[in-house]
Amino acid sequence: MTILSGPDCTTMTEVRAGVDALDRELVALLARRFAYMDAAARIKPERGHVRDEARKTEVIENARAEAARLGLPDAAIADLWEGLVEASIAYELAAFDRR
């Protein structure tokens, strides 16, 4: 099936196909992001360096600002990024412990 852009969809089948395709792309991008968490766990000298609240705030605020720039609900995006960053920290801690 051809994946249409959102504005070009006229059926729910087309919408769902587009969402499913985009979800696969998002997961692939998350895999790339988590590879950076593996690198961070390898590079950081101490486990205590994994959690960096200032950096966490910066990452979430960057996402919020980009969402606002794109006309998306910035509070919802910030909430999503809060979960993403916490999951990334947990992943990085586990990667650090496997060293």
C-alpha positions in Angstrom: 0.0 0.0 0.0 1.2 3.5 -0.8 1.7 5.6 2.3 0.0 9.0 1.9 0.7 12.2 3.8 -1.9 13.0 6.4 -3.6 15.7 4.4 -4.0 13.3 1.4 -5.7 10.6 3.4 -9.4 10.0 2.7 -9.9 6.7 4.6 -9.1 5.4 8.0 -7.2 2.6 6.3 -4.9 5.2 4.8 -4.5 7.0 8.1 -3.7 3.8 10.0 -1.2 2.7 7.4 0.5 6.1 7.6 0.6 6.0 11.4 1.9 2.4 11.4 4.7 3.3 9.0 5.6 6.4 11.0 5.7 4.4 14.2 8.2 2.0 12.6 10.3 5.0 11.7 10.1 6.5 15.2 11.2 3.2 16.7 14.1 3.1 14.3 15.0 6.7 15.4 14.7 5.7 19.0 17.1 2.8 18.4 19.6 5.4 17.1 19.0 7.6 20.2 19.6 4.7 22.5 22.8 3.8 20.8 24.0 7.2 22.1 23.0 6.1 25.6 25.3 3.0 25.1 28.1 5.4 24.0 27.5 7.6 27.0 27.6 4.6 29.4 30.9 3.6 27.8 32.4 7.1 28.0 31.2 8.3 31.4 33.8 7.5 34.1 31.4 7.1 37.0 27.8 5.7 37.3 26.9 8.9 39.2 27.5 10.9 36.1 24.6 9.1 34.3 21.9 11.3 35.8 22.4 15.0 34.9 19.4 17.0 35.8 20.6 20.2 34.1 21.0 18.2 30.8 17.6 16.5 31.3 16.0 19.9 31.7 17.8 21.2 28.6 16.7 18.3 26.4 13.1 18.6 27.5 13.1 22.3 26.9 14.6 21.9 23.5 11.8 19.5 22.6 9.2 21.8 24.0 10.6 24.8 22.0 10.7 22.7 18.8 7.2 21.5 19.3 6.0 25.1 19.8 7.8 26.2 16.7 6.0 23.5 14.7 2.6 24.4 16.2 2.4 21.2 18.2 1.1 21.0 21.8 4.4 21.8 23.6 3.2 20.6 27.0 2.3 17.2 25.7 5.6 16.9 23.8 7.5 17.9 27.0 5.6 15.2 28.9 6.6 12.6 26.2 10.2 13.8 26.4 10.1 13.5 30.2 9.3 9.8 29.8 11.8 9.4 27.0 14.6 10.9 29.0 13.8 8.9 32.1 13.7 5.7 30.0 17.0 6.7 28.5 18.6 7.3 31.9 17.4 3.8 33.1 18.8 2.3 29.9 22.1 4.0 30.3 22.3 3.0 33.9 21.8 -0.6 32.9 24.4 -0.3 30.2 26.8 1.2 32.6 26.3 -1.7 35.0 27.0 -4.2 32.2 30.5 -2.7 31.7 
